[in-house]
Amino acid sequence: MTRATFESELEELKRDILKMGTMVEQAIHDAVKSLADRDPQLAEKVVHEDDIADKLQLEIENKCLTLLALQQPIARDLRIIGTAMKIVTDLERMGDHAVDIARVTIRIHNQPLIKPLIDIPRMAQITKSMVKSALTAYVSGDTEEARKLAEADHEVDHLYNQVFRELLVYMMEDPRTISQATHLLFVASHLERIGDHATNLGEWIVYAVTGKREDLNR
């Protein structure tokens, strides 16, 4: 494999990761929208399309392994390929969390919501933006953009704690809300975990560019 061919393969790898990341962004959006609108059809779409993202993950991983075998890259090239495999793993897990949110919709869509959804959609918006920022940083090699993901993750954590406290009050005041409140807590927890995985992307991007590991989840 010539250097030009190798560079072309790396660019294709980036495009595939961008495609998968865009699918995850959409899954987060659709999952929370399905909950807010109590739309089980949209939730089922999220569940179904996760299979497509999983298939793309396997294709990306196979391309990475092929590049490692054929090119035997060193230094930065090796980091780029290795981090690509780590990035798609985090993206796949984010997609799984979106599916879990969609499954909550399927379980409770016929129930009136015990409270208006305010902080949960806000969490979804921030996590979606985090994924988008991470992908932009990945393509451009922008380590400062990657590090900023930690700040957004702190905001997600703050909102999660707020949702937790509010729902706990609902459950204490009216035991009839416990079942749905628990489901909504799961949703908030899934979004909080998506934020953590998005921050992981930032760590992998910093490593790919600098060769140094930084803990952004502090």
C-alpha positions as CSV (number, residue, x, y, z in Angstrom):
1,M,0.0,0.0,0.0
2,T,1.5,3.3,-1.1
3,R,1.5,6.4,1.3
4,A,-1.1,8.1,-0.9
5,T,-3.3,5.1,-0.7
6,F,-2.9,4.9,3.0
7,E,-3.8,8.6,3.4
8,S,-6.9,8.0,1.3
9,E,-7.9,5.1,3.5
10,L,-7.5,7.3,6.6
11,E,-9.7,9.9,5.1
12,E,-12.3,7.3,4.3
13,L,-12.0,6.1,7.9
14,K,-12.8,9.7,9.1
15,R,-15.8,9.9,6.9
16,D,-17.2,6.6,8.2
17,I,-16.7,7.8,11.8
18,L,-18.5,11.1,11.0
19,K,-21.3,9.1,9.5
20,M,-21.6,6.9,12.6
21,G,-21.4,10.0,14.9
22,T,-24.2,11.7,12.9
23,M,-26.3,8.6,13.3
24,V,-25.7,8.7,17.1
25,E,-26.6,12.4,17.3
26,Q,-29.9,11.7,15.5
27,A,-30.6,8.7,17.8
28,I,-30.2,10.9,20.9
29,H,-32.5,13.5,19.4
30,D,-35.2,11.0,18.3
31,A,-35.1,9.0,21.5
32,V,-35.8,12.1,23.7
33,K,-38.3,13.5,21.2
34,S,-40.1,10.2,21.2
35,L,-40.4,10.5,25.0
36,A,-41.5,14.1,25.1
37,D,-44.1,13.4,22.3
38,R,-44.9,9.9,23.7
39,D,-44.3,8.6,20.2
40,P,-43.7,4.8,20.2
41,Q,-43.2,4.7,16.4
42,L,-40.3,7.1,16.6
43,A,-38.9,5.1,19.5
44,E,-39.1,1.9,17.5
45,K,-37.2,3.7,14.7
46,V,-34.4,4.5,17.1
47,V,-34.2,0.8,18.2
48,H,-34.2,-0.4,14.6
49,E,-31.6,2.0,13.3
50,D,-29.2,1.0,16.1
51,D,-28.6,-2.2,14.1
52,I,-27.3,-0.1,11.2
53,A,-24.9,1.8,13.5
54,D,-23.7,-1.5,15.0
55,K,-23.0,-2.8,11.5
56,L,-21.1,0.4,10.6
57,Q,-19.0,0.0,13.7
58,L,-17.9,-3.5,12.7
59,E,-17.0,-2.2,9.2
60,I,-14.9,0.6,10.7
61,E,-13.1,-1.8,13.0
62,N,-12.4,-4.2,10.2
63,K,-10.9,-1.3,8.1
64,C,-8.7,-0.4,11.1
65,L,-7.5,-3.9,11.5
66,T,-6.8,-4.2,7.8
67,L,-4.8,-0.9,7.8
68,L,-2.8,-2.2,10.9
69,A,-2.0,-5.4,9.1
70,L,-1.1,-4.0,5.7
71,Q,0.6,-0.8,6.6
72,Q,2.2,-1.6,10.0
73,P,1.9,2.1,10.9
74,I,4.1,3.8,13.6
75,A,3.8,6.9,15.8
76,R,1.0,9.2,14.9
77,D,-0.5,7.0,12.2
78,L,-0.7,4.2,14.7
79,R,-2.5,6.5,17.2
80,I,-5.0,7.7,14.6
81,I,-6.0,4.1,13.8
82,G,-6.0,2.9,17.4
83,T,-8.1,5.9,18.6
84,A,-10.5,5.4,15.7
85,M,-11.3,2.0,17.1
86,K,-11.8,3.5,20.6
87,I,-14.0,6.3,19.3
88,V,-16.4,4.0,17.5
89,T,-16.7,1.9,20.7
90,D,-17.8,5.0,22.6
91,L,-20.1,6.0,19.8
92,E,-21.7,2.5,19.8
93,R,-22.3,2.8,23.6
94,M,-23.9,6.2,23.1
95,G,-26.2,4.6,20.6
96,D,-27.1,1.9,23.0
97,H,-28.0,4.5,25.6
98,A,-30.3,6.2,23.1
99,V,-32.0,2.8,22.5
100,D,-32.5,2.4,26.2
101,I,-34.2,5.8,26.3
102,A,-36.4,4.8,23.3
103,R,-37.4,1.7,25.2
104,V,-38.6,3.8,28.1
105,T,-40.9,5.6,25.6
106,I,-42.3,2.3,24.5
107,R,-43.0,1.3,28.1
108,I,-44.7,4.5,29.3
109,H,-46.0,6.2,26.1
110,N,-49.6,5.6,27.1
111,Q,-49.2,7.4,30.4
112,P,-49.5,11.1,31.0
113,L,-46.2,12.5,32.1
114,I,-46.0,13.3,35.8
115,K,-44.1,16.5,35.1
116,P,-43.2,18.6,32.1
117,L,-39.9,17.5,30.5
118,I,-37.6,20.5,30.8
119,D,-34.1,19.4,32.0
120,I,-34.1,16.0,30.2
121,P,-34.5,17.7,26.7
122,R,-31.8,20.2,27.8
123,M,-29.5,17.3,28.7
124,A,-30.2,15.8,25.3
125,Q,-29.4,19.0,23.5
126,I,-26.1,19.4,25.3
127,T,-25.0,15.8,24.7
128,K,-25.9,16.1,21.0
129,S,-23.8,19.2,20.8
130,M,-21.0,17.4,22.6
131,V,-21.0,14.6,20.0
132,K,-21.0,17.2,17.2
133,S,-18.1,19.1,18.8
134,A,-16.2,15.9,19.3
135,L,-16.6,15.0,15.7
136,T,-15.5,18.4,14.5
137,A,-12.4,18.3,16.8
138,Y,-11.6,14.8,15.5
139,V,-11.6,15.9,11.9
140,S,-9.6,19.1,12.5
141,G,-7.3,17.7,15.2
142,D,-8.4,20.5,17.5
143,T,-7.3,19.6,21.0
144,E,-8.7,22.7,22.6
145,E,-12.1,22.0,21.2
146,A,-11.8,18.4,22.5
147,R,-10.9,19.6,26.0
148,K,-13.9,21.9,26.1
149,L,-16.1,18.8,26.2
150,A,-15.3,18.5,29.9
151,E,-17.1,21.8,30.6
152,A,-20.2,20.7,28.8
153,D,-20.1,17.4,30.7
154,H,-20.1,19.2,34.0
155,E,-23.3,20.9,32.9
156,V,-24.9,17.6,32.0
157,D,-23.9,16.2,35.5
158,H,-25.5,19.3,37.1
159,L,-28.8,18.8,35.2
160,Y,-28.8,15.1,36.1
161,N,-28.5,15.9,39.8
162,Q,-31.3,18.4,39.4
163,V,-33.6,15.8,37.7
164,F,-32.7,13.3,40.4
165,R,-33.7,15.7,43.2
166,E,-36.9,16.7,41.6
167,L,-38.1,13.2,40.8
168,L,-37.2,12.1,44.3
169,V,-39.5,14.7,45.7
170,Y,-42.3,13.5,43.4
171,M,-41.8,9.9,44.6
172,M,-41.8,10.9,48.2
173,E,-44.9,13.0,47.9
174,D,-46.9,10.6,45.8
175,P,-46.0,6.9,45.7
176,R,-48.1,6.5,42.5
177,T,-45.4,8.4,40.6
178,I,-42.6,6.0,41.6
179,S,-42.8,3.7,38.5
180,Q,-42.7,6.5,35.9
181,A,-40.3,8.6,38.0
182,T,-37.9,5.7,38.1
183,H,-38.1,5.4,34.3
184,L,-37.4,9.1,33.9
185,L,-34.4,8.7,36.2
186,F,-33.1,6.0,34.0
187,V,-33.5,8.3,31.0
188,A,-31.5,11.1,32.8
189,S,-28.9,8.5,33.8
190,H,-28.5,7.4,30.1
191,L,-28.0,10.9,29.0
192,E,-25.4,11.5,31.8
193,R,-23.5,8.4,30.5
194,I,-23.7,9.7,26.9
195,G,-22.0,12.9,28.2
196,D,-19.3,10.8,29.8
197,H,-18.7,8.9,26.5
198,A,-18.6,12.1,24.6
199,T,-15.9,13.3,27.0
200,N,-14.0,10.1,26.3
201,L,-14.0,11.1,22.6
202,G,-12.2,14.3,23.7
203,E,-9.6,12.3,25.5
204,W,-9.0,10.0,22.5
205,I,-8.7,13.0,20.2
206,V,-6.1,14.7,22.5
207,Y,-4.2,11.4,22.6
208,A,-4.3,11.0,18.8
209,V,-2.9,14.5,18.2
210,T,-0.4,14.8,21.1
211,G,0.4,11.2,22.1
212,K,-0.5,12.1,25.7
213,R,-3.4,10.7,27.8
214,E,-5.5,13.3,29.6
215,D,-8.3,12.6,32.1
216,L,-11.1,15.0,31.1
217,N,-13.7,13.3,33.3
218,R,-12.3,14.7,36.5
